[in-house]
Amino acid sequence: MKYFISVLMILLGSIMSALAQKPFTGKIVNEANASALANAIINIDHGKLSDESDHNGQFSFSINHGPHQFKISLFNYSTLDTLINFTGQSIIFKLKPAIHQLDDVTVNTGYQKLGKEKLTGAYQQISGKVLNEQVGSSVMNRLEAIGNGLSIDRESFNRERINIRGVSTFSGPGNVLVVLDNFPYEGSLDNLNPNDVESISILKDAAATSIWGSRAGNGVIVIQTKKGKYNQPLSISANLNNTFKQAPDLYRLPQISSSDYIDLELNLFKKGFYQADYNSPNKPALSPVVELMYNNTISQAEKEARIASYRNKDVRDDFSKYFYQNGYVQQYYVQAAAGGKGYGWTASAGYDDSRSELNALSNRLSLRYALNFDLLKNLKFDVSLLYTGSNSNTGKTAYGSITSATGSLYPYASFADESGNALPVAKDYSMNYINSLSTSRLLDWHYYPLSNDEYQRTKSHQDDININTGLSYQWNGFSATLLYRLQRQTGNSNLLQELGSYSTRNLINSYTQLNNNGTPVYKIPLGAIDDRSTSLLRAQDLRAQLNYTKRIAMHGIDVMAGAERREQLGSGNNFRSYGFNTNTLSITPVDYTTAFPNYVTGSSAYIPDRQGISQTQNRYVSIYGNVSYDYQEQYLLYGSARRDATNFFGVNTNDKWKPLWSAGIGWIISKASFYHIQSVDFLKLRLSYGFSGNADPNQAGLTTIQYGGTSVYTQSPYAAIDKKANPDLKWETVQTTNIGIDFNALNGRLSGSIDGYIKRGKDLLGVYPIDYTTGVGNFITKNVAAMQGKGIDVQLNSLNTQGRFKWQSTLNFSTNQTKVTDYYLLTTNAYDWVGSSTANISGIVGSPVYSIYAFKSPGLDATGDPIAYLKGSVSKDYTSITQTGTSLDELKLFGSALPTVFGNLQNRINYKGFSLQVSISFKLGYYFRRQSISYSRLVSSGIGHSDYSLRWQKAGDELNTNVPAFIYPNNSARDVFYAGTEGLVERGDHIRFQYANLGYKLPDHWFGKSIHSAEIYLNTTNLGILWRANKKGIDPDYASPTTLLPTKTLSAGCRINL
Amino acid sequence: MKRYQKIILCPAILFLSLISFQGCKKYLDVKPDQQLSTIETTEDMQALLDNYLKINFNDPGVANSCTDDYYVTNDVFNARAEQDRNLYLWKPDNNFAPLSPQWASSYEVVYICNSILDAAAQKNGHITLDAKLKNIIAQSRFHRSKAFLNVISIWTKAYNEGSAAVDLGIPLRLDADFNKTFVRASLAESYDQVLNDLKAAIADLPVKDVSVIRPSKAAAYGLLSRTYLQMRNYVQAGLYADSALQIQKTIMDFNTLNASANFPIAQQNAEVLFDSRAVATATGSQARALVNPELYNLYGNNDLRKTVFFKASGTAYIFKGYYAGGPSIFNGVATDELLLTRAECLTRLNRISEALADINLLLTNRYKKNTFSPYVGLTQAALLALIKIERRKELVFRTLRWGDIKRWNVEGDGIVLSRTVNGEQTTLAPNSLRYALPIPEDVITLSGMVQNPK
């Protein structure tokens, strides 16, 4: 409901014409009581002149006689925009106090639009304007800096998953439901151009989410795109920007030093560690140092010289020099909208073009058109068409992705010689062996990282079409709506591995056979290998809904009931061609049915066929409804119910129609007759309770089998058991109780909401240990687990200063504590409780869902072994200690591995034409485990860590270091123990700078009438951490030793409205 | 207003048709994934059985790793995980990592077979058993009994008729329902299960199938022979070996092989009646397992197996005579094994000339052309001794040696196994309790089964 704003203007004096500038004086008063108003901004002729009223409400200018545009704005008052013919007289402007239009805010639940004042559930509404203070191409990534109760998981194994109010499930699907223009959106939301977003609603409690039924257990994010409006002149706006992305700093990664690594290799060489590999008929790859040591044709002096030169190499130099570079993103967006009597439309086009730090190119074209018009008096029709086409190409290989047969790439690898020629690195086979092979029979078997990416690349293309149509008819408080949505997403990707690529040469060589006379027969033809895959996702939704809204005296009622069916079809296929000629597009058939001996090892294998076709089809049918009732627009009642059914295998029929319901009550206290608190002019209390569900299509009540490929022996299809019959499975339910208040105080200077909630996840899928003699593995999934989450969400909006210097702040502050209330622990091994470096489900009743436990250890003993305890006394039986020898209460519980306090603080400052928006986010009250050196991983797979240089080496070192001494043969249990010791646990608390956006609105008078407004802006993101609790300089969000920090970006752009 | 009524009616009718959900059940009965199916048809069942990577090629290679046919260097030993080191040294416990794939993969085969048998039993009620369904049942029983036999060979002591009824056998899971618990049956019951399954399967197995990857009558006879041999029932073992050889008796002439090839013996060659392969343990892989010089020295210079089976690796020798065309341990059924079994049984039954014919047939095909002079006129004891040596020489890395040692030690041969690692010698006394390897400790914990006595 919109209040009508009246404007009153009093013009004094007679009309005179004069060309000379004359002093103009004016006064601004409150229309209601004629009191003078200070700090009002007076803007004349679109920014040519501006002033601020003084404490007497007065101001003055020198202007010509004649007509002038006056715009007078003041917080809490309706803006006055008027044309005045100045004749030399002073003028009194009367401003009308603004009524706080809280009910002007509507929340879209995906099923209906509701005034926020009437709601009993917990919602957050984010405007497109705030969303577009950031410049990244993806909508979801922008939410972290502005969302309430929303966090992005960078701690557990579910990385980058959005959690609303923390986690709600253990092993069920954990993704939030994303709804785009009324319907669940499948596939990647990166297809949506953020500029097209009108608003985003985050639905948090049961009263909000329950209407979405069995997929809403993890919360719902509803995105509305821009719609055409009736009766508005043509407006065109554009948003253009360029983003610079800084090449990442590889040197912050804790890589083991080349010299340390080489010393280790020399040491292991002496101990004969490599002898078995060296003798092996499989000729596995050995590192250059090891090959050198086995080489008897090189003098000792030469060996030492070469080793000395290796010691000075750092593979990060070459990665930085040849692989990583600065990236960029260019974004162009233009939108037009217009409307007349009974119709409105909007159209937009966006184009994003980017180059990543690894030279991966991608672009995205988005086109949108939305039209709504009245077919007949009460019959509205709307349609929106959205097309997104995106292309991406792979770039260079990332750090950590180049591996050799023994595991990790050695740190002293070089990709190029002094003149920039590509150098080979050890890959599958020993370099010495490869060099001995006849090049007349075989292709070059070396792997050259520098040039390999030129010959091996993936091109992907995706088309996404979304068609939304709706028909609605209104009569007598009723409205009947029929909606249909079609989403069709097709993708294809093409991996071309040319003859120059290592993988193609390797495959061809491996299958090369020699005739009796020694001539080679290539079972895989000489040519490129071409893998193509296509995928199709088609979702169709049909919804019929009936609404009834009526107000009879004191009673307001709003009833909604509907039904929908939804089909989601997915299909894909992939296909490989050998001997692919990129010029003629010809392919050469190969023999898939004969096993050929491998050229090196002689063991027989079939040529991989890489072909397959798949199809999935999920169907849902739902009925739903809700009722809202209010008495005197003061007391609110709400109830909703929904039943869902799906075609998932083996869900018992009873469960197919599982009902989920919610109820809520609300009381707008400020409307009560006794309410007299002046400073708080709006106060509402909300209470809700209800259920939402979490259906897991991966669980089945019947034994199902999955067809794989064709058996090479019988030429018949083969299959494997996919799901093991488990008839008792149910959907997970999340029960939420929410209590909240909404308020508006100090004449609107402070507004916000405070919510407290308790979530109980029941019938959660959890693992249940089972003797693997059953043949189904060591556990099965059952509805055996339960958890509880509780927390507070606070959202505060404040206007700190007003007037010319306007400063607004928004604080989103949330707490979330989770607790396992029921779980069957799979293991009695201490190392499972302690877990790995990424947080796992602890499963320990009473502990946070993701917990950090650690082995107690005061450090190292005098021999460099970590001090450990078994049954209360010091022991070195690390196997027992890390397994069943340590009980749970002997471990140290630090706390949650996920932040228990999180949120963001946004500040928005306007001064004259300048605007600055800054967002910082915080994550507090949690712990993480930093990684250190594992000697068994170092020896077996070459995975090092810079902590190696800090290791205990001689008596006395134990006073300065906690890194154990290197021992060989390895004791892997000792490594496991060390990795889980308390010394490696750090506090995760940190405050992060999310983004800053500096804009300048160009004065209107710079342009003619053709440009309505123009703004230029600078934006920067990923500037890093402002404060962290750990002293190691580790960014807890990116703590893994091979994870690079997100690249710093700087953008410059402009927005123009015509 | 008439015009308007239509407009009102249109959405209302659609709306009503939706909420009435006529045909809703049908709408929801669509398969969610076209590659998914419940076990419905015989094609589904055959597809599960044709998944050779799970059914045929995932057998436990433990028995292979415990024998005296190979050793590893100290370096290789030291670099192995604790459980693999323990297994190599016949330690009394902690021989298997948690979730031991050796135990799990055997029982996974059992589970798949039971699931098929359960699904087939449901079909049974509705339609008369057609030949294909009968064949499916027979194949499932064959695979299940083979998995059971593998488990028996590793985790139970040698069969002794007198004590078998009380000796610890294996859990005989005959039902796919994982909520049911099975304790260890007696050793007698365990063997009976294997024998009964195989015997029941024979009738519905083809004499030969399209591939030796699928069980056939010959394969079932061969496996029965192997089972009876482990039970030291030499009459039955000989008879079933003979039955299998009646179907196929080809013995490859090693003169036709290219001894210099990396793997001279092809997979599914003329001797193979049933193809299955075991996964080597960490010490048993081709590169690490060096051939025991004592074994290597048993081969004469004219014995082609000396070059077909072995090749030098440094100063030692490694094995390359796998019946798999590659370095995977063949543990299927082949005619050479059955010929040796028949020869041993005939000898024990004192049918010397027949036994001699068998052993001479084998060796003629194993020696360089015209260098082998057939054995004649051996005493029963001498022939038995010869056959034992030839059995060891022929069935290298076939997982069978471990069972032979157990069996022969019960017969009183007193074979002492020994290994030297890092200068320290470990021995395994004849008939030691440790011949029944400890069941993975986590299985004991989770199931409450009885552990083998140490």
Contacts between the chains, C-beta under 8 A, distances in Angstrom:
chain1	res1	chain2	res2	distance
A	271	B	75	7.0
A	272	B	73	7.5
A	272	B	74	7.8
A	272	B	75	4.0
A	273	B	75	6.2
A	273	B	79	6.4
A	275	B	73	7.1
A	275	B	75	5.5
A	275	B	314	7.9
A	276	B	73	7.0
A	276	B	75	6.4
A	276	B	76	5.0
A	276	B	79	7.7
A	276	B	287	6.1
A	276	B	288	5.8
A	277	B	287	7.8
A	279	B	287	7.1
A	279	B	313	4.9
A	279	B	314	4.8
A	280	B	287	3.8
A	280	B	313	7.7
A	281	B	262	6.8
A	281	B	286	7.0
A	281	B	287	6.4
A	281	B	311	7.5
A	281	B	313	6.9
A	281	B	318	7.0
A	281	B	320	7.9
A	282	B	286	8.0
A	282	B	287	6.2
A	376	B	4	7.5
A	376	B	7	6.7
A	379	B	7	5.9
A	471	B	11	6.4
A	473	B	7	6.3
A	473	B	8	6.2
A	473	B	11	6.3
A	475	B	8	7.2
A	480	B	8	7.4
A	480	B	11	4.7
A	480	B	12	6.3
A	480	B	15	6.6
A	481	B	11	7.5
A	482	B	11	4.6
A	482	B	14	5.9
A	482	B	15	7.1
A	542	B	18	7.2
A	544	B	11	6.7
A	544	B	14	5.7
A	544	B	15	3.7
A	544	B	18	5.0
A	544	B	19	7.4
A	545	B	15	7.8
A	546	B	15	6.5
A	563	B	15	7.3
A	563	B	18	4.4
A	563	B	19	4.4
A	563	B	21	7.8
A	564	B	18	7.5
A	565	B	18	6.8
A	565	B	27	6.8
A	595	B	267	6.7
A	595	B	325	6.3
A	597	B	261	7.5
A	597	B	262	6.6
A	597	B	263	6.4
A	597	B	325	6.7
A	597	B	326	7.4
A	598	B	326	7.7
A	601	B	262	6.6
A	601	B	326	7.4
A	601	B	327	7.1
A	602	B	261	6.5
A	602	B	262	2.3
A	602	B	263	4.6
A	602	B	320	7.7
A	602	B	326	7.0
A	603	B	262	7.5
A	603	B	263	6.2
A	603	B	324	8.0
A	603	B	325	6.9
A	603	B	326	2.7
A	603	B	327	5.2
A	603	B	328	7.5
A	604	B	263	7.2
A	604	B	266	7.9
A	604	B	267	6.1
A	604	B	324	7.7
A	604	B	325	3.8
A	604	B	326	4.8
A	605	B	326	7.3
A	614	B	33	7.4
A	614	B	34	6.9
A	614	B	35	5.6
A	615	B	33	7.2
A	615	B	34	3.9
A	615	B	35	7.5
A	616	B	32	5.9
A	616	B	33	4.6
A	616	B	34	7.1
A	617	B	30	5.4
A	617	B	31	6.8
A	617	B	32	6.0
A	617	B	33	7.6
A	617	B	34	7.5
A	618	B	32	5.4
A	619	B	27	5.9
A	619	B	28	5.7
A	619	B	30	5.9
A	619	B	32	8.0
A	621	B	21	6.6
A	621	B	24	5.5
A	621	B	27	6.5
A	621	B	28	6.5
A	623	B	19	6.2
A	645	B	24	7.4
A	645	B	28	5.8
A	646	B	28	6.7
A	647	B	27	7.7
A	647	B	28	4.3
A	647	B	29	6.5
A	647	B	30	5.3
A	647	B	31	7.7
A	647	B	32	5.7
A	648	B	32	5.9
A	649	B	31	8.0
A	649	B	32	6.2
A	649	B	36	6.9
A	649	B	38	7.3
A	656	B	28	7.0
A	697	B	32	6.8
A	702	B	38	5.0
A	703	B	38	6.3
A	703	B	39	6.1
A	703	B	115	5.6
A	703	B	119	7.9
A	703	B	176	7.3
A	704	B	36	4.8
A	704	B	37	6.5
A	704	B	38	5.6
A	705	B	36	7.0
A	705	B	37	5.5
A	705	B	38	7.3
A	705	B	39	6.0
A	705	B	44	6.0
A	705	B	47	7.2
A	705	B	48	6.1
A	706	B	33	7.6
A	706	B	35	5.3
A	706	B	36	5.6
A	707	B	35	4.8
A	707	B	37	7.4
A	707	B	47	6.4
A	708	B	51	7.1
A	711	B	50	4.6
A	711	B	51	7.5
A	711	B	52	6.0
A	711	B	213	7.3
A	713	B	50	7.8
A	713	B	52	6.0
A	713	B	211	4.4
A	713	B	213	4.1
A	713	B	268	7.6
A	713	B	275	7.7
A	714	B	50	5.3
A	714	B	210	5.6
A	714	B	211	5.0
A	714	B	213	6.2
A	714	B	214	6.6
A	716	B	46	6.7
A	716	B	47	7.0
A	716	B	50	5.3
A	717	B	43	7.7
A	717	B	47	5.0
A	717	B	50	7.4
A	718	B	47	5.3
A	718	B	48	7.6
A	718	B	50	4.4
A	718	B	51	4.2
A	718	B	52	7.3
A	719	B	37	7.7
A	719	B	44	6.6
A	719	B	47	3.7
A	719	B	48	5.2
A	719	B	50	7.9
A	719	B	51	6.3
A	720	B	48	7.1
A	720	B	51	5.4
A	720	B	54	6.4
A	721	B	48	6.8
A	721	B	111	7.5
A	721	B	112	6.0
A	721	B	115	6.4
A	722	B	36	6.1
A	723	B	36	8.0
A	724	B	178	6.9
A	725	B	176	7.5
A	769	B	446	5.9
A	770	B	178	5.9
A	770	B	446	7.0
A	771	B	181	7.5
A	771	B	443	6.1
A	771	B	446	4.2
A	771	B	447	3.8
A	771	B	449	8.0
A	772	B	99	6.7
A	772	B	103	7.0
A	772	B	104	4.8
A	772	B	107	6.6
A	772	B	443	6.7
A	772	B	446	7.4
A	773	B	103	7.2
A	773	B	107	5.0
A	773	B	171	5.3
A	773	B	173	6.5
A	773	B	182	7.3
A	773	B	443	6.0
A	773	B	447	5.9
A	773	B	449	7.8
A	774	B	107	6.9
A	774	B	111	6.5
A	774	B	173	6.8
A	774	B	178	3.9
A	775	B	104	7.7
A	775	B	107	4.2
A	775	B	108	4.7
A	775	B	109	7.5
A	775	B	110	5.3
A	775	B	111	2.5
A	775	B	112	7.2
A	775	B	114	7.5
A	775	B	173	6.9
A	775	B	176	7.9
A	775	B	178	7.6
A	776	B	108	8.0
A	776	B	111	5.9
A	776	B	178	5.0
A	777	B	104	7.3
A	778	B	99	5.5
A	778	B	104	7.6
A	778	B	442	7.6
A	778	B	446	7.3
A	780	B	178	6.4
A	828	B	445	7.4
A	829	B	98	7.4
A	879	B	82	6.7
A	939	B	79	7.8
A	940	B	79	7.9
A	968	B	78	7.8
A	969	B	78	3.9
A	969	B	79	6.5
A	970	B	79	7.9
A	972	B	81	6.8
A	972	B	82	7.6
A	973	B	82	7.6
